[in-house]
Amino acid sequence: MTDFQLLIMMPMLIGVALFVLPDSIRIIKGIAALIVTTVTLYLSVVVFRLPSTGTGLCGLECTLLPALDKFLVLHVDGLSKLIVLFMGVFGFLYAIYALAFLNKNRVAPGTGQSMLPSNYYSYYLITLGASFGVALADNLLFFVTLWGLLGLTLYKLIKGHDDESSASAKKTLILIGASDSILIMGIGLMFISSGSFRMSEISLVTNKAIASIAFLSVLIASFTKAGAFPLHTWIPDYAKNALASSSAFLPASLDKLLGIYFLARICTDLFRLTSWATLMLLIVGTVTIIAAVMMALVQHNYKRLLGYHAVSQVGYMVTGLALGTPLGIAAGLFHMVNHAVYKGGLFLTAGSVEARTGKEDLGELGGLSRYMPLTFISALVFALSISGVPPLNGFYSKWMIYTGIVEFGKGTGIANQLWIVWLTLTLIGSALTLASFVKLISGVYLGRKNEELGKVKEVSFLMWLPQIVLALICVFFGVFASRLVVPRLFGFSSVGSADTLPGLWPAQSVSIMVLVSIVVGFIIYWLGTLKTRRASDSYVGGEKLQEEFSYSPLEFYKTIGALKLFNFFYDKARKKWFDIYELGKGIVLGLSSALSWCHTGILSTYLMWMLLGIALILIILIV
């Protein structure tokens, strides 16, 4: 087998083979998954280092069924190699984490039921192999087959341990499945317009009706997978009810990589965007940023908070790709990679906190930084990175997006003239992200420890190691972004040469200044502690109150939801007005009720409906 065949087939075949083994020996299955992901990590690096060729096409040999040779065709270019590399990295790191995280039976808070899905590692490996296939597939039929398989494994990796989690799993399956159906229709329209199922041979202009419908159809599938507004509502529910390892693996990492990868293909290869398409994408991107981060601000469940931020950050990626410039596309893709790194890490730290405390509500936590220092440091790095604080990677990709918007504003179209709107909304989104992560970090790790938590200690080596590695990647990608990371990752033809992109800033110089300021701050703090001081508790009327009263970081954020302007939207959000799944369910149930009303069981009523139907058909034919 070739490296490409092994990347796709080996995880899937071994995943299927693991179904034979019982879950009682989960540790054996976990070790097997770790070995497989180690091999796929090596192969992903090999694929990434392949030299670029003229066509970038590689035929996947099919000796058993030669008739499928044209169906199993892979396209290997800079974009697919980038996605393959990071899927290999995340697949390996999350397999390490899961080996320890799933070693003990995880019980759902308040229910006492196990949260561990059956055959977790089988679905994990099948997901990984299918994801490699999606990133490398050139034939749209092969692509959609594996894309649909990922919807099923996503559903299977969340266990319905109670009514809420079962509803989340069903919601995920229905939304993903519905978007896959629309994707199939879009692929059919693309074939009608181009006469080919090969992505490398399709390039449609969105100025005709059939091409525009095809564009919107495949866009819906991309948005649903990535989690862009208004098709995002499955992600917060999934993040809250799934295992942290599942949330980090799929909504935070692989689904984002694949959803944005497909969006990049749509915007740069499959379609040539006209002004209306660019304007629509920019509106969707900025609305996604603001709407999701505003919902994150009022969340008390930290896993649900992370779920909304997984949605908000998609808005930056959509905005970058919508710009259509080399800088904008590179920025959107770089932010996609950065998000997968720090959001996956945030879900891992959330899993570590849940594993040690059994709590998910911010109001029940606090003061864990002393007891879980490695988890705290990792979470702090991830929080600063997603908030766009220099010199971390999240700031750099956001800076590229800001600069790309300014450059985009030099154009003459309607979307170009509104560049100040896009820039303002992306900046506001970053500020609100920082505000919500101040809430998370202070609520979980700072302040006083909740005495009800009992003894808390750091998680095991296998759980904190992936967190530390991802945190170091955040630092490395930020410090060495301009001279090493961006040129190496994005120096391919579809976005131009990264060395010539405008908007790159001297990350290493800024990093040195930040490091010096941190050192100076520690020196000043150390000098201030040289003099011995006496610490005493607070007294009011002779009573000690320090132990009884402490400040909750949640109180300030409650005022946001109480403001009249925001309260209106939050109230509608609680009533599911913006949840496309609930709206669709209401329409379907309403139609079902109407049909039930029509089916009375009385023959004369059925005859009347038949006559009305015949009359309607005749009117249509006559007109």
BELTAZI-V460869 format. One record per backbone hydrogen bond with DSSP energy under -0.5 kcal/mol. NH is the residue of the N-H (numbers start at 1). CO is the residue of the C=O. E is the energy in kcal/mol with one decimal. If there is no record, write none. Layout:
# BELTAZI-V460869
NH/CO/E, NH/CO/E
This chain:
# BELTAZI-V460869
6/2/-2.3, 7/3/-2.2, 8/4/-1.6, 9/5/-3.3, 10/5/-0.5, 10/6/-1.3, 11/6/-0.6, 12/8/-1.0, 13/9/-3.0, 14/10/-2.5, 15/11/-2.2, 16/12/-2.1, 17/13/-2.2, 18/14/-1.9, 19/16/-1.2, 20/17/-1.5, 21/18/-0.7, 25/22/-1.4, 26/23/-1.3, 28/25/-0.9, 29/25/-1.6, 30/26/-2.6, 31/27/-2.1, 32/28/-2.3, 33/29/-2.3, 34/30/-2.3, 35/31/-2.2, 36/32/-2.3, 37/33/-2.6, 38/34/-1.8, 39/35/-1.9, 40/36/-2.5, 41/37/-2.0, 42/38/-1.9, 43/39/-2.6, 44/40/-2.5, 45/41/-1.9, 46/42/-2.1, 47/43/-2.6, 48/44/-2.2, 49/45/-1.7, 50/47/-1.4, 58/74/-2.6, 60/72/-1.7, 61/59/-0.8, 68/65/-2.2, 69/66/-1.8, 72/68/-2.5, 73/71/-1.4, 74/58/-2.3, 75/136/-3.8, 76/56/-3.8, 76/74/-0.5, 77/75/-0.7, 81/77/-2.5, 82/78/-1.8, 83/79/-2.0, 84/80/-2.5, 85/81/-2.2, 86/82/-1.8, 87/83/-2.1, 88/84/-2.0, 89/85/-1.8, 90/86/-2.6, 91/87/-2.5, 92/88/-1.6, 93/89/-2.4, 94/90/-2.6, 95/91/-1.0, 96/92/-1.6, 97/93/-2.1, 98/94/-2.6, 99/95/-1.5, 100/96/-0.9, 100/97/-0.8, 101/97/-2.9, 102/98/-2.7, 103/100/-0.8, 104/100/-0.5, 107/105/-0.5, 108/113/-3.1, 111/108/-1.7, 112/108/-1.9, 115/106/-3.4, 120/117/-0.8, 123/119/-2.0, 124/120/-2.3, 125/121/-2.3, 126/122/-2.3, 127/123/-2.4, 128/124/-2.1, 129/125/-2.7, 130/126/-2.6, 131/127/-2.2, 132/128/-2.1, 133/129/-1.9, 134/130/-2.4, 135/131/-2.2, 136/132/-1.4, 137/133/-1.9, 138/73/-2.7, 139/73/-1.0, 140/197/-3.0, 143/139/-2.5, 144/140/-2.7, 145/141/-1.6, 146/142/-1.9, 147/143/-2.4, 148/144/-2.2, 149/145/-1.6, 150/146/-1.7, 151/147/-1.0, 152/148/-1.2, 153/149/-2.1, 154/150/-2.2, 155/151/-1.5, 156/152/-2.0, 157/153/-1.3, 158/155/-1.1, 161/159/-1.8, 166/162/-2.3, 167/163/-2.2, 168/164/-2.1, 169/165/-2.4, 170/166/-2.4, 171/167/-2.5, 172/168/-2.4, 173/169/-2.3, 174/170/-2.5, 175/171/-2.5, 176/172/-2.5, 177/173/-2.5, 178/174/-2.8, 179/175/-2.2, 180/176/-2.0, 181/177/-1.8, 182/178/-1.8, 183/179/-2.2, 184/180/-2.1, 185/181/-1.6, 186/182/-2.3, 187/183/-2.5, 188/184/-2.1, 189/185/-2.1, 190/186/-2.2, 191/187/-2.1, 192/188/-2.1, 193/189/-2.0, 194/190/-2.5, 195/191/-2.9, 199/138/-3.0, 199/197/-0.6, 201/198/-1.7, 202/199/-1.2, 204/270/-2.8, 206/272/-1.8, 207/205/-1.6, 208/205/-0.7, 212/208/-2.6, 213/209/-2.5, 214/210/-2.0, 215/211/-2.4, 216/212/-2.4, 217/213/-2.2, 218/214/-2.3, 219/215/-1.9, 220/216/-1.9, 221/217/-1.3, 222/218/-2.0, 223/219/-2.9, 224/220/-2.4, 225/221/-2.2, 226/222/-2.6, 227/223/-2.9, 228/223/-2.2, 231/228/-2.0, 235/232/-2.0, 236/232/-0.6, 237/233/-0.8, 238/234/-2.5, 239/235/-3.0, 240/236/-1.7, 241/237/-1.8, 242/238/-2.4, 247/243/-2.5, 248/244/-2.6, 249/245/-1.7, 250/246/-2.5, 252/247/-2.3, 254/249/-2.3, 255/250/-2.4, 256/250/-0.7, 257/253/-2.9, 258/254/-2.8, 259/255/-2.7, 260/256/-2.5, 261/257/-2.0, 262/258/-2.5, 263/259/-1.8, 264/260/-2.7, 265/261/-2.2, 266/262/-2.6, 267/263/-2.6, 268/264/-2.2, 269/265/-2.2, 270/265/-2.7, 271/266/-1.5, 272/204/-3.1, 273/271/-0.6, 278/274/-2.1, 279/275/-2.4, 280/276/-2.3, 281/277/-2.3, 282/278/-2.2, 283/279/-2.1, 284/280/-2.6, 285/281/-2.7, 286/282/-2.4, 287/283/-2.5, 288/284/-2.3, 289/285/-1.8, 290/286/-2.1, 291/287/-2.8, 292/288/-1.7, 293/289/-1.7, 294/290/-2.1, 295/291/-1.5, 296/292/-2.1, 297/293/-1.6, 298/294/-0.6, 298/295/-0.7, 299/296/-1.4, 302/300/-0.7, 302/360/-2.0, 305/301/-2.2, 306/302/-1.9, 307/303/-1.7, 308/304/-2.0, 309/305/-1.8, 310/306/-1.9, 311/307/-1.0, 312/308/-2.5, 313/309/-2.2, 314/311/-0.9, 315/311/-0.8, 315/312/-1.1, 316/312/-0.6, 316/313/-0.5, 317/313/-1.3, 318/314/-2.7, 319/315/-2.4, 320/316/-2.5, 321/317/-2.4, 322/318/-2.3, 323/319/-1.2, 324/320/-0.6, 324/321/-0.9, 329/325/-2.8, 330/326/-2.2, 331/327/-2.6, 332/328/-2.5, 333/329/-2.3, 334/330/-2.5, 335/331/-2.5, 336/332/-1.7, 337/333/-2.1, 338/334/-2.7, 339/335/-3.0, 340/336/-2.1, 341/337/-1.7, 342/338/-2.7, 343/339/-2.9, 344/339/-0.6, 344/340/-1.0, 345/341/-1.9, 346/342/-2.0, 347/343/-2.0, 348/344/-1.8, 349/345/-2.4, 350/346/-2.2, 351/347/-2.2, 352/348/-2.0, 353/349/-2.3, 354/350/-2.5, 355/351/-2.4, 356/352/-1.7, 357/353/-2.2, 358/354/-2.1, 362/300/-2.9, 364/361/-1.5, 365/362/-1.3, 366/444/-1.0, 367/446/-2.5, 368/444/-1.2, 369/445/-2.2, 370/367/-0.6, 372/368/-2.9, 376/372/-2.5, 377/373/-2.7, 378/374/-2.2, 379/375/-2.7, 380/376/-2.5, 381/377/-2.2, 382/378/-2.5, 383/379/-2.7, 384/380/-2.6, 385/381/-2.2, 386/382/-2.7, 387/383/-1.4, 388/385/-1.4, 389/384/-2.4, 390/388/-0.5, 392/389/-1.6, 393/474/-1.3, 395/392/-0.7, 396/392/-1.4, 397/393/-2.1, 398/394/-1.7, 399/395/-2.9, 400/396/-2.1, 401/397/-1.7, 402/398/-2.9, 403/399/-2.6, 404/400/-2.4, 405/401/-2.2, 406/402/-1.9, 407/403/-2.5, 408/404/-2.5, 409/405/-1.6, 410/407/-1.6, 411/408/-1.9, 417/413/-2.2, 418/414/-1.1, 419/416/-1.5, 421/418/-1.1, 422/418/-1.6, 423/419/-2.5, 424/420/-2.3, 425/421/-2.3, 426/422/-2.0, 427/423/-2.1, 428/424/-2.6, 429/425/-2.4, 430/426/-1.6, 431/427/-2.0, 432/428/-2.5, 433/429/-1.9, 434/430/-2.0, 435/431/-1.9, 436/432/-2.2, 437/433/-1.9, 438/434/-1.7, 439/435/-1.3, 440/436/-1.7, 441/437/-2.6, 442/438/-2.2, 443/439/-2.2, 444/440/-2.2, 445/441/-2.3, 446/441/-1.1, 450/366/-0.7, 451/449/-0.5, 453/450/-2.1, 454/451/-1.2, 463/460/-1.2, 464/460/-2.3, 465/461/-2.2, 466/462/-0.5, 467/463/-0.7, 468/464/-2.3, 469/465/-2.5, 470/466/-2.3, 471/467/-2.2, 472/468/-2.5, 473/469/-2.0, 474/470/-1.9, 475/471/-1.8, 476/472/-3.0, 477/473/-3.1, 478/474/-1.2, 479/475/-2.9, 480/476/-2.5, 481/478/-0.8, 484/480/-1.6, 485/480/-2.6, 486/481/-2.6, 488/484/-2.0, 489/485/-2.9, 490/486/-2.5, 491/487/-0.7, 492/490/-1.2, 495/492/-1.7, 496/492/-0.8, 500/497/-1.3, 501/498/-0.9, 504/501/-0.6, 507/505/-1.8, 510/506/-1.9, 511/507/-2.5, 512/508/-2.1, 513/509/-1.9, 514/510/-2.5, 515/511/-2.7, 516/512/-2.5, 517/513/-2.2, 518/514/-2.1, 519/515/-2.4, 520/516/-2.6, 521/517/-2.2, 522/518/-2.2, 523/519/-2.2, 524/520/-2.5, 525/521/-2.3, 526/522/-2.7, 527/523/-2.7, 528/524/-1.8, 529/525/-0.8, 529/526/-0.7, 530/527/-0.9, 535/533/-0.5, 540/543/-1.9, 543/540/-1.4, 545/538/-1.3, 545/543/-0.5, 546/538/-0.5, 548/545/-0.7, 549/545/-2.2, 553/551/-0.5, 555/552/-1.2, 557/553/-0.7, 558/554/-1.1, 558/555/-0.5, 559/555/-0.7, 559/556/-1.0, 560/557/-0.6, 561/557/-1.0, 562/558/-1.0, 563/559/-1.0, 563/560/-0.8, 567/563/-3.5, 568/564/-1.5, 569/565/-0.9, 570/566/-2.9, 571/567/-2.5, 572/568/-1.8, 573/569/-2.4, 574/570/-2.3, 575/571/-1.3, 576/573/-1.6, 577/572/-2.6, 579/576/-0.8, 580/230/-0.7, 580/578/-0.9, 583/579/-2.5, 584/580/-2.3, 585/581/-2.6, 586/582/-2.3, 587/583/-2.0, 588/584/-2.5, 589/585/-2.6, 590/586/-2.1, 591/587/-2.5, 592/588/-2.4, 593/589/-2.4, 594/590/-2.2, 595/591/-2.7, 596/592/-2.4, 597/593/-2.1, 598/594/-1.7, 599/595/-2.0, 600/598/-1.7, 603/601/-0.5, 605/602/-0.6, 606/602/-1.6, 607/603/-2.3, 608/604/-1.8, 609/605/-2.0, 610/606/-2.2, 611/607/-2.3, 612/608/-2.3, 613/609/-2.3, 614/610/-2.4, 615/611/-2.4, 616/612/-2.2, 617/613/-2.3, 618/614/-2.3, 619/615/-2.2, 620/616/-2.2, 621/617/-2.4, 622/618/-2.5, 623/619/-2.6
